[in-house]
Amino acid sequence: MTTKFAARMLPLPLLAAAAALLLLVGTACGGAGEPAAPSAENTAPATTAPQMAGGAAATAVPSPTEAPAMQMESGDIEKFTVMVTTQGNELFNSKYAAGENNLWHRMAQVWLVGGSLQDGSLVLDPATGIASKWEIVDDGLAWEFTIRPGIQFHNGEELDVNDVAFMANWSITEEAAGVSTVRIAREITSREITGPDTFKYTFREPLAFFGAAVSEVDNTAIGTVISKDYWASLPLGQTIENCTPIEVCQQAEAFEENPDPGLPGPFKVMSHRYEEEILYERFEDYFLRQERPFPFQSLSLRVVPELSTRVAALQAGEVDIIEADNTVVGQIQDAGGRIVYAPESVHIWINANGCDRETDNDGLPIMCHDLRVRQALDYAIDKTKIQAL
């Protein structure tokens, strides 16, 4: 199975490459700036998009304060535009964020555990995340992270262990929207600050994959961090059902209206029109600015569901990368574009939810509590046939 993107190619760092992992990428020539030669490992998109045909008007939510204009650097492209079919629910609050590889998060966020491209593979990297070090302690039951100094939020405040603790207690709970987050939350027995720059998660049993789950290599926003002080400064809004603590939950609405001051990533959120466009501007004080320079000043992520509209925009040089499919390869290539393929895989597995319980709420036996039943299901289901279909 393959997915396809069409784009003008530029050398970009891991952050964009990780977001486009397992995708088919195609590129088109022309546009605002002359593209640099594509890199085999670091490639991604860039510029402006046409108005969505027949698209419903969305409410713009601009940042209340405009950042000073950035100075162009040699080789900079002023604007880089990406068109996709969807961006999930577009919530910057990781407790409720879901969908589509969290591309919108990747532009504005930093993960607890970083990642990098090494020999063509994504690997965990202590040089690129919030944690400069991590280790498994307490006989394998706990993960302890050392928080890197010097990472700034977009409001200029420095990220510290208190911000990590805030997100650990607010976001990674059974109230979260993501199934992966809920499953991890159920295994946590304690979350604690263990030193001036260290934080520890302890689990019921060893959780070997936790480091990857809170990394930028993973497909979730579990490992992202926002400013505790900025969140606390926000006005209270409506109460969120099934959400605790209430006083923290009531600030979620205000945070979504203007999340930017509390984010630490490579781009600032300048405006957000839901299901239409998120406009970013490069954050010059991003702690990996030298390692991940991003050769464009601003980035536009646009939601354009119609494939024909995306292809037309690419052909006209109004956009730098689009999500595409096999039916339009010829149109892209005829217009001088380039298609780049990356492998995808289909993974089939059985979710044995609730099988840890012997009985249901009515006291009736739950069959799959018996390990032999779960093993029988695993053997009996024809996964190859499911994959082929």
N, C-alpha and C positions, 0 to 999 in steps of 0.2 A: 504494500500500500504506500502511495506517495502523495504528498501535498506539494503544491507548486507556488512559488513566488516569482514575480517578474520585477526586475529592478535595475537601476543604475548602480554600479558597484564602487564602493570605497573601502579602503582598509579601516577596519574598526576593531575595538578591543573585545574582550570576552563578553562584556555585559550584553552587547547586541548579539553576539554570536550565540550565546547561551539561549537567548530568547528565540532565536531562529533554529534551534537544534531540531533535528529530525524533520526538516522541511525541504521541499523542492524549491529552489530559488532561481528566478530568471531575471535578467537585467536588460534595461533599455538605454539607448544612447540619447544624448541631447539634454537640454535643461539649463538650469541656472548656472551651473559651474562645470568645468571640465573635470571629469572623474579621474582619480588617480588609478594606477594599475591595480587590479584586484589582487588581494592576498589569498593564498590557498587556505589559510586558517581563519583570517579575520575579514569577513565580508558582510556588508549589510547595505541598506537603502538611504534615499534623500530628497525632497523639495516642495512644490505646492500642488494642491489637488483641486479639481473642479467641484462646484457645488453639487451635492447629491441630487440626482433627478428624482423629483417627487418626494423628497425626504421631509419628514415632519419637523417643524421648528422645535428646537430645544432651547431651554433656558440657559443663557450664559451665566457662568459663575466666575467672574474675574477675580484675580487676586486684589485685595484692597489696597495694596501698595505696589507701585510699579518699580521694578529694580532699575538702576541706572543702565544706560545703554552700554553694551560691551564693545570693546575695541576689536576690530577684525585683526586676526593674525594671518601671517603669510600662509596661503593655501587654504584658508577657511572658506567654507561655503555658507552663505547667509542662512539658508533654510533647507531642511531635509524632510521630505514628506513620505509617509508610509500609509498605504491603504490596505485595510483588512476587512473581512466580513463581519467580525464581532470582536469585542474586547472584554468579554465576560460582563460582570456587573459593575466594573469601573469604580469600585470602592477602594480608597486608599487605606482604609482601616482594615488591617489584616485579619481581624476577628471575623469579619463578614465578607472579605474579598473572595471571589471565586471565578474560575474560568480562564480559558485561552492563554495558558502559560504565563499569566500575570505580566504581560508585556508592559502595561502601563505602570506597574510597580517597578519594573527593572530600570526604567529611566530615571526614577526619582528616589530609589531606595538603595540601601546597603544591607547585606545579610550578615548574620552573626558569624557564619563561616563562609569564607570567600572561595573562589574557584579560579582556575586558569586553564588555558589550552596548552597541553604538553604532549608533543608527538601526535597531534591530531585528536587527542582525547581530553575531555573535561575532567579535571581532578580537583580535589579539595586543596586550598592553598591558604596558609596562615598569613600571607602577605597582602591579601586583597579583601579581607573581611573585617568586621568589627572586632572579632577575637584574634589576637596575635598569637594565641596558643590555646590548645585544648588538650585535655587528657581524661582518660577513664580512671576513676578512683573508687574507693570504698568497695573493694572486691568485685569490681565490674558493675556495680549497681548505680553509679553516678557519673555524670559528665561535668567537668569543671572548666570554665572558660575564663581566660585572662583578657580583659577589655583593653583595646588599643587606645592610647591617648592621642589627642590631636584631631579626631574626626569632628567636623562641625556640622550642626544643623544649618538649614538655610537662613535662620534668623541670627546666626553668628554664635550661638551658644554651643559649648562643647558637649558631645555625647559622653556619658559616663555609665558606671555600673547601675546607677539608680534608674536610668532609662531602660536598660536591659531588664531589670527586675520588674519595672512597670509593665512592659509588654509581656513578660513571662506570666504575670498574674492576670492581666487583662485579656490577652489574646488567646493563649494556649489553654483553653478551658472546654468543658463539655458543652458550653453554650455556643461555641464557634459554629460557623456555617459549614466549614469543610470537614468531610468525613475523616480525612487523614489527621487533621488537627485534633478532632474529638478522640480518636483512637489513642493518640499519644498522650493527651490530657488524662485519660483514664488510667494510664500506667504511672503517672507521676505521683510520688508520695510527698515530696517537698521541693520547694524552690527557694533558695536563700542566697543572700549576699554573704560571701565567706571571707572577704577582705576588701581593702580600699579599691581594688580593681578586679576582683574575681567573683564569679557567680556560678552556682552549682544547681543542677537538676538531679534529683534522686528518683529512681524507679522501683517498681515492685520486683522486677527481674531485669537482668541485663538487656539493654536496648542498643544493640550494636549499630543500628542504622541511624541513630538520632543525629549524629554529626552531619550526615548527608541531608536529613530532613530539614535542618535549619540552615542549609547552605544555599547559595545562589545557583548551584548546579541542579538542585531539585526543582520541581515544577510548582511549588507552593510558595506562599508568602509567610510561612510559619516563622522563619528566622529574621524577619525584618524588625526594625526598631524605630519608634517615634519618640519625640521629646515629651517627657513626663511634665515638665514645667509648662510647656506650651499648651498641652492638653488641659492642665489645671487652670490656665488663664482664660479658657473659653467659657462663654455663657451657657447656662443650663437650658436644655430644650425639652422636647417631649420624652416621656418615659418609653423605653423600649421593652416590649413584652419578653418575659423570660430572660432578663438580663440583669446581672449583678456585678459589682455594687451599683445601686441606682444612680448615685451622684456622679459616678464615672460614665455610666451609660448615657446619661442625659447630655453629655458633652459631645457625643459621637456625631450628632447632626451638625453642630457648628464646625467640627473638625472636617467633615466632608465638604462643607461650603468653602473652606480655605485650608487645606492640609499643608500647604507648602512650607510655612515657617517651621513646622515640626518634622520635616524630612531631611535626610542627610546625603541623598544620592547625587549623581553627576548632573542632573537637570532639575530646574525649578519649575513648578507648575504655574504657568502664567494665566491660563484660562481653561475652563472645562465645560464643554457643551455635551451633556450626556448623550451617548449613542450617536454622536456626530464627530466631535474633535476634542482631543486634549493637546494643548499647545505648551511646549516646554522651552525653556531657555537655559543655556549652559551655565552651570554653577562653577565659577572660577576657583572657589576654595575647596572643591571636591578633593579629598585626601589622596586620590589616585590620579590626579590631573596629569601628571607627567607620564604615568604608565598607560593611562587610557585617555588620550587627549581629545577624542571626538572632533573630527575636522569640520564641524558645522556649529553655527551659533545657536540655532533654534531647531526644534524637532516638532513636526506635526503628525500625530497619530490620528488617522481619520477612519471612521467606520463607514464603508460603502458596500452594502450587501450585494448590489448588482454587479456581476462579473463584467458585463459589457461596458458599464460606466468606468470601471477600474482600468480595463484594457484601453479604452479610448483616451483616458487621462494619461496613461503611460505612453501611448503612441504620440500624443500631443506634447510630450515633454513637461507635463504639469505635475508629475509625481515621479518619485525615484524608485519605489519598490511597491509591488502589489501582490496580493494573494491571488493565485491563478490556478488553472487545472489543465489537464491534457488537451482539452478541446480548443484552447487558444494558443497553443505553442506556435503554430504556423503564423498567426497574426503578429505575435511578438517578434518572431525571427524575421518576418518580412519587413517589419518596421526598423530593423537593425538592432533588435534587442538580443539578449543572451539568457539562456536558461541554464541554471545550475541545479543539479540534483543532489539531494542528501537522502540517505536511507531512512526508512521508518520501519517499525516492527509492530506486529499485533501480538499482544500478550493476553492470554486467557487464564483466569484463575477463579477459584470459588470463594466467595465471601461467606464464611460461616458465622454470620452475625447472630449473637445470642446463644451460641452453642456452649458457652462457658457456664450456662445455667442448667440445672437439672430439671426444673419445671418452669412453666410459664406463669403468668399472673393468676391464672385460674387453677394452678396446682397440677396441671396436666404435664406428663413427661415430655421433654424436648428430645426427640430422637437423636439429633446430631450431637448431643452431649457425649454420646458414645463415640470414642475415637474410631472404632471399626466402621461406623456409619459414614463418618467423614471420609475415611480412606476409600470406602466402597463408592461413594459419590465421585471422588477424584478419578478413580479408574473407569467408572461407568460412563461418564460424560465424554462424548466424542469431541474433544477440543479442536482437533484438526478439521473436522467438518464445520464447526462453528466459525473457525478462522477463514475457511474457504468461502463461506457464505457472506 
